[in-house]
């Protein structure tokens, strides 16, 4: 599985997501700019001694990411799932495959409408249900990643994971 963070702003969220990716065998894709630094001194200060073991791939912009990941290893088209508050469908109602990409926007801005409009197809904008009375907040980004990633892993049989 692939987790994509578009312009992440909060280092603790990205660190927690990186650790989740490490433990789930997922690749973490980061699209610049970030709201923090990923240099050795910053990682050490944050206590992220596991970071070097995370499969992290970095991109300068969304177009760069999309171009480099448009096809799967078998030559078929990659599937992009966009997690966004108010999406077209509940994340649990979709069927996922190994190698899918789950794309999450920044903590304060989400994903730009232009990206969603360009890549929207077949209900690929997904959401996590939340209480409707609370409209000024959503789940923490790292929590959202965990919920969706582990649903995709459940659907694909937790391949290679131990219990």
Buried (B, 14 or more C-beta within 10 A) or exposed (E): BBBBBBBBBBBEBBBBBBBBBBEBEBBBBBBBEBBBEBEEEEBEEBEBEEBEEBEBBEBEEBEEBBEEBEEBEEEEEBBBBBBBBEBBBEBEEBEBEEBBBBBBBBBEEBBBEEBBEEBBEEEBBBBBEBEEEEEEEBBBBBBBBBBBBBBBBEBBEEEEEEE
